[in-house]
Each structure stands twice: as C-alpha cells, then as structure tokens.
Amino acid sequence: MSHHLDLAALGLDGLKRVYWNLSAPALVEEAIKRDEGALAEHGPLIVRTGTHTGRSPNDKFTVKEATSSDKIWWGKVNIPFEEKKFDALFNRVKTYLKGKEVFVQDCFAGADPEFQVPIRVVTEFAWQNLFAQNLFIRSEGLSEKNEKPFTVISVPGLQAIPTQDGTASETFIIANLERRIVLIGGSRYAGEIKKSIFFVLNYLLPLKGVLSMHCSANIGKENDVAVFFGLSGTGKTTLSADPERKLIGDDEHGWSEHGVFNFEGGCYAKMIKLNPEAEPEIFSTTRKFGTVLENVGYDVDSRALDLNDDTLTENTRAAYPLTHLSNIEPSGMGGHPRNIIMLTADAFGVMPPIAKLTPEQAMYHFLSGYTAKVAGTERGIKEPQATFSTCFG
C-alpha cells in the first residue's frame, strides 16, 4: 500500500504533494525555502510561533464517545467535545489541506517495545515535521504490531470559527481517542504536538497497568534510577542533565512492572537565560544542526543567538533529539527508581525548600500536586500562580 493511500484512508485526498519521512537536512531545506524560519550560527533552525508562544489549555478538547467516556475525568482539564462537531471540523481540515503540500513523519512514543505506540504526524509546516522527528522516537518503518497509528494533524493556518465549530476560540486541539486522531489548528506552537501525544499515552498506558508520569529520569553507575516530577519550567530538564549520570529522558516517562521508560526521543527545553557554564550539555544543543529553536532571539546579520532575549516570550524553547547530548542512556529505559524527587517550584514559601517525605506524605503530595505555574508556559501566565496539579500531570 502506498503512503498516499494511507492518508486517503483518513480522508485526506486532493493533496498537491506529500513529503514522507524526510531527513533533518531535507526538512531544514524545505523550511527555509518556504520562509518558515532562518538558519542561525552553528546550524540550528530558528522559527517564530506568532501569537501563541505557549500552550492553550482552554482550547483543548476530548471527543466524548462511547469507548472512552467512562474512563475520563471530565471537567476543566478534559473538556468534552461532540462527535458531530469533531467530524464537521475534520471536514474543514480536509478541505483546507486540498491542493496543499504536507509533511508526514512516522515515529513511535514509548521506548519500551512492549508499550510502544505508533504515531503519524501530518504537518502543514516543514519545521513542525522536524520538531516531531526530534521529539518522538524515530521509526525504522512501521510497527511490527500493525497497530493503527495515532495521527496528529497540525494545520496552524486554519482558524476555527467558535460559533460554528463549537471551540472556545480560533485555536483548537481536539483528540478523538476512538478514531486515534488529534486535530491541531490556529496555533503554531509546536508544544501542542508533543503534549497531545502525552495526553494519548496518559489515556492508553494506565489501562495496561503502566503509570504515565510527567517527570525527567536519569540513571547512575550502579543502575540506580532517579525520577524528577514537576510542571513545565520547574527544573526537570536541568536537574536530570547530570554529568555523573546518564539521561533517560527529560519530561515524560512510563513506569511499568519492568521499570521506567522514556516516552520520547528528544527534549523540549526552555532556553531563556540558559547559562553555558551551568548547563553545558543543554547549551551545546543550541550549536547543532537539526535543533529547532522557537522564539529565541538572534542577530539578523551575524545570526548569533541571544538566549537572554525575552522580547517574544519568557518561554523560548529548543527541540532537539536525545542524540544531540553526549551523556544519555540509549535504550531510553531503566529499572525501578531508587529516588523520587517532586519539584514543587513553590513561589509562595508555603513548603520548606527541601523535605524528605514519608511514604504517606509522598502519596498525599503526589496526589495533591501543590506547585506553581511558571511565567510563559501557558497562554496568559505572566506571574507565578499557585496551583494543584494532580500527579504533576
């Protein structure tokens, strides 16, 4: 079966051209040719995400359908969306893409082969396809399991019409778990692609007895694993990049009967005021070809980066494959954690700066998830906000 027929099965037809699983150099070339970004000194691709420089949690919906509705905690975090409305919006996406060129990446989420989920990312922009290639686990062809891939379709150029489409604004991130499709529109911020797959795994894996965790993880010389729970911008990436220990992953992991495993094949690190002395490993990725830099400041003539420039946002980001780092655990897997660290990022002095918890306290704190939202990571967050994020999700 040709790839094009695969997209036709989704109802995506009349496409002008499909670029399938292009390499990083080819994607960078396409992005520059289409004026989607600029090449910076040392080779990273710099892009601008426009009005959205963080995630839009209020624009995220889950289709309420029979196979999953009784397994979802509906409310402010999981806002229901009607099946009919989803179908209508999907039809608008298909119409929008007619006659356009699209980019497709086939990848995986989940380093443990037993729990791997095949994903297909279809994007309007070449640079978002490179982002997907960096962030997920590269696939050497499709899964052995013949499992239907979860397809993420990102069309930033299509804006929703809230009165007609049933969305909250012109932006939409809508997951249909039964049909294994996520639609993203009205936002260029690539973090929506990454987080939509995290959402999917948060749904699928607990049903298989795997805890899905918003944490970083690393492993020491004695095979001792540590995990660091925390919300966006609280220090997961920084703390897990330890010269004495190998990085398993910086943001999303599963914990199964065998131990922990990374969901991803790359990192999405905050860049603002990044210090080359304090964080040499992460800094080195800003000087590598294939890295995508979102909203990072640079000098237009020399193409030198200015990592302190927060003109566009506090939430400047780099997306790079784990292979850009020297000190990693290539399998993306480790045993059961010996140490579990919860980063409260408490901006209000409620908690002690550091505390060792009893098992009961740890369970309580994990479930209540007292923490703070950090400036810039979500739309409208300018100052730290105290919040309760169950399981640091």
BELMO-V726472 format. One record per pair of residues at least 24 apart in sequence whose C-alpha atoms are under 7 Angstrom apart, sorted by sequence separation. I is the first residue (numbers start at 1). J is the second residue. D is the distance in whole Angstrom. If there is no record, write none. Layout:
[[I & J & D] [I & J & D]]
This chain:
[[105 & 129 & 6] [216 & 240 & 6] [221 & 245 & 7] [293 & 317 & 6] [294 & 318 & 6] [366 & 390 & 7] [367 & 391 & 5] [104 & 129 & 7] [118 & 143 & 6] [220 & 245 & 5] [293 & 318 & 4] [346 & 371 & 5] [347 & 372 & 6] [366 & 391 & 5] [103 & 129 & 6] [159 & 185 & 6] [160 & 186 & 7] [219 & 245 & 6] [220 & 246 & 6] [292 & 318 & 6] [293 & 319 & 6] [344 & 370 & 6] [345 & 371 & 6] [346 & 372 & 6] [109 & 136 & 6] [158 & 185 & 6] [159 & 186 & 5] [218 & 245 & 6] [219 & 246 & 5] [291 & 318 & 7] [292 & 319 & 5] [344 & 371 & 5] [345 & 372 & 6] [105 & 133 & 7] [108 & 136 & 6] [109 & 137 & 6] [157 & 185 & 7] [158 & 186 & 6] [218 & 246 & 5] [219 & 247 & 7] [291 & 319 & 6] [292 & 320 & 7] [344 & 372 & 7] [107 & 136 & 6] [108 & 137 & 5] [120 & 149 & 6] [151 & 180 & 6] [152 & 181 & 6] [153 & 182 & 6] [154 & 183 & 6] [155 & 184 & 6] [156 & 185 & 5] [157 & 186 & 6] [218 & 247 & 4] [219 & 248 & 7] [291 & 320 & 5] [107 & 137 & 6] [108 & 138 & 6] [119 & 149 & 5] [120 & 150 & 6] [121 & 151 & 6] [122 & 152 & 6] [123 & 153 & 6] [124 & 154 & 6] [150 & 180 & 5] [151 & 181 & 5] [152 & 182 & 5] [153 & 183 & 5] [154 & 184 & 5] [155 & 185 & 5] [156 & 186 & 5] [217 & 247 & 6] [218 & 248 & 5] [290 & 320 & 7] [107 & 138 & 5] [108 & 139 & 6] [118 & 149 & 5] [119 & 150 & 5] [120 & 151 & 5] [121 & 152 & 5] [122 & 153 & 5] [123 & 154 & 5] [124 & 155 & 5] [150 & 181 & 6] [151 & 182 & 6] [152 & 183 & 6] [153 & 184 & 6] [154 & 185 & 6] [156 & 187 & 5] [217 & 248 & 5] [218 & 249 & 7] [107 & 139 & 5] [118 & 150 & 6] [119 & 151 & 6] [120 & 152 & 6] [121 & 153 & 6] [122 & 154 & 6] [123 & 155 & 6] [156 & 188 & 5] [217 & 249 & 5] [237 & 269 & 7] [106 & 139 & 6] [216 & 249 & 5] [217 & 250 & 6] [274 & 307 & 6] [216 & 250 & 4] [273 & 307 & 5] [215 & 250 & 7] [216 & 251 & 5] [272 & 307 & 6] [273 & 308 & 5] [285 & 320 & 7] [215 & 251 & 5] [216 & 252 & 6] [271 & 307 & 6] [272 & 308 & 6] [214 & 251 & 6] [215 & 252 & 5] [233 & 270 & 7] [347 & 384 & 6] [214 & 252 & 5] [215 & 253 & 6] [213 & 252 & 6] [214 & 253 & 7] [285 & 324 & 6] [213 & 253 & 5] [212 & 253 & 6] [213 & 254 & 6] [212 & 254 & 5] [272 & 314 & 6] [211 & 254 & 5] [212 & 255 & 7] [272 & 315 & 7] [210 & 254 & 6] [211 & 255 & 5] [272 & 316 & 6] [281 & 325 & 6] [210 & 255 & 6] [211 & 256 & 7] [270 & 315 & 6] [271 & 316 & 5] [210 & 256 & 5] [270 & 316 & 6] [271 & 317 & 5] [209 & 256 & 7] [270 & 317 & 5] [271 & 318 & 6] [269 & 317 & 5] [270 & 318 & 7] [268 & 317 & 6] [269 & 318 & 5] [268 & 318 & 5] [269 & 319 & 7] [268 & 319 & 4] [267 & 319 & 6] [268 & 320 & 7] [267 & 320 & 6] [266 & 320 & 6] [267 & 321 & 6] [266 & 321 & 4] [267 & 322 & 7] [265 & 321 & 6] [266 & 322 & 5] [265 & 322 & 6] [314 & 375 & 7] [315 & 376 & 5] [128 & 190 & 6] [314 & 376 & 5] [315 & 377 & 6] [313 & 376 & 6] [262 & 332 & 5] [261 & 332 & 6] [262 & 333 & 6] [261 & 333 & 4] [260 & 333 & 6] [261 & 334 & 6] [260 & 334 & 5] [259 & 334 & 6] [260 & 335 & 6] [89 & 165 & 6] [259 & 335 & 4] [260 & 336 & 6] [258 & 335 & 6] [259 & 336 & 4] [85 & 165 & 6] [247 & 327 & 6] [248 & 328 & 6] [85 & 166 & 7] [246 & 327 & 5] [247 & 328 & 4] [248 & 329 & 5] [12 & 94 & 6] [15 & 97 & 7] [246 & 328 & 5] [247 & 329 & 6] [15 & 98 & 5] [16 & 99 & 5] [17 & 100 & 7] [18 & 101 & 6] [19 & 102 & 6] [20 & 103 & 6] [21 & 104 & 6] [246 & 329 & 5] [249 & 332 & 7] [14 & 98 & 5] [15 & 99 & 5] [16 & 100 & 5] [17 & 101 & 5] [18 & 102 & 5] [19 & 103 & 5] [20 & 104 & 5] [21 & 105 & 5] [248 & 332 & 5] [13 & 98 & 7] [14 & 99 & 6] [15 & 100 & 5] [16 & 101 & 5] [17 & 102 & 6] [18 & 103 & 6] [19 & 104 & 6] [20 & 105 & 6] [21 & 106 & 7] [248 & 333 & 6] [15 & 101 & 6] [31 & 126 & 5] [30 & 126 & 6] [31 & 127 & 6] [27 & 126 & 6] [28 & 127 & 7] [27 & 127 & 7] [27 & 130 & 6] [24 & 130 & 6] [59 & 167 & 7] [59 & 168 & 6] [225 & 334 & 6] [234 & 343 & 7] [59 & 169 & 7] [225 & 335 & 6] [227 & 337 & 7] [67 & 178 & 6] [225 & 336 & 7] [226 & 337 & 5] [234 & 345 & 6] [59 & 171 & 6] [60 & 172 & 6] [61 & 173 & 6] [62 & 174 & 6] [63 & 175 & 6] [225 & 337 & 4] [226 & 338 & 6] [227 & 339 & 7] [228 & 340 & 6] [229 & 341 & 6] [230 & 342 & 6] [59 & 172 & 5] [60 & 173 & 5] [61 & 174 & 5] [62 & 175 & 5] [63 & 176 & 5] [224 & 337 & 7] [225 & 338 & 6] [226 & 339 & 5] [227 & 340 & 5] [228 & 341 & 5] [229 & 342 & 5] [230 & 343 & 5] [59 & 173 & 6] [60 & 174 & 6] [61 & 175 & 6] [62 & 176 & 6] [224 & 338 & 6] [225 & 339 & 7] [226 & 340 & 6] [227 & 341 & 6] [228 & 342 & 6] [229 & 343 & 6] [230 & 344 & 7] [219 & 334 & 7] [228 & 343 & 7] [137 & 264 & 6] [136 & 264 & 5] [137 & 265 & 4] [135 & 264 & 6] [136 & 265 & 5] [135 & 265 & 5] [136 & 266 & 6] [134 & 265 & 7] [135 & 266 & 4] [134 & 266 & 5] [135 & 267 & 6] [55 & 189 & 7] [52 & 187 & 6] [54 & 189 & 6] [52 & 188 & 7] [53 & 189 & 6] [55 & 191 & 7] [52 & 189 & 6] [55 & 192 & 6] [50 & 188 & 7] [49 & 188 & 5] [49 & 189 & 5] [233 & 374 & 6] [232 & 377 & 7] [112 & 261 & 6] [111 & 261 & 6] [110 & 261 & 7] [111 & 262 & 6] [110 & 262 & 6] [111 & 263 & 6] [110 & 263 & 4] [109 & 263 & 5] [110 & 264 & 6] [109 & 264 & 6] [131 & 292 & 7] [231 & 392 & 6] [230 & 392 & 6] [229 & 392 & 7] [214 & 392 & 6] [214 & 393 & 6] [135 & 319 & 7] [134 & 319 & 6] [135 & 320 & 7] [134 & 320 & 5] [135 & 321 & 6] [134 & 321 & 4] [131 & 319 & 6] [111 & 331 & 7] [111 & 332 & 6] [112 & 333 & 7] [111 & 333 & 7] [44 & 286 & 6] [44 & 287 & 6] [43 & 287 & 6] [44 & 288 & 6] [42 & 287 & 5] [43 & 288 & 6] [44 & 289 & 5] [45 & 290 & 7] [49 & 294 & 7] [42 & 288 & 6] [43 & 289 & 4] [44 & 290 & 6] [45 & 291 & 6] [46 & 292 & 6] [47 & 293 & 6] [48 & 294 & 6] [49 & 295 & 7] [42 & 289 & 7] [44 & 291 & 5] [45 & 292 & 5] [46 & 293 & 5] [47 & 294 & 5] [48 & 295 & 5] [44 & 292 & 6] [45 & 293 & 6] [46 & 294 & 6] [47 & 295 & 6] [44 & 293 & 7] [53 & 313 & 6] [54 & 315 & 7] [41 & 303 & 5] [53 & 315 & 7] [40 & 303 & 5] [41 & 304 & 5] [40 & 304 & 6] [24 & 290 & 6] [54 & 376 & 6] [55 & 377 & 7] [56 & 378 & 6] [54 & 377 & 5] [55 & 378 & 5] [56 & 379 & 6] [54 & 378 & 5] [55 & 379 & 6] [54 & 379 & 6]]
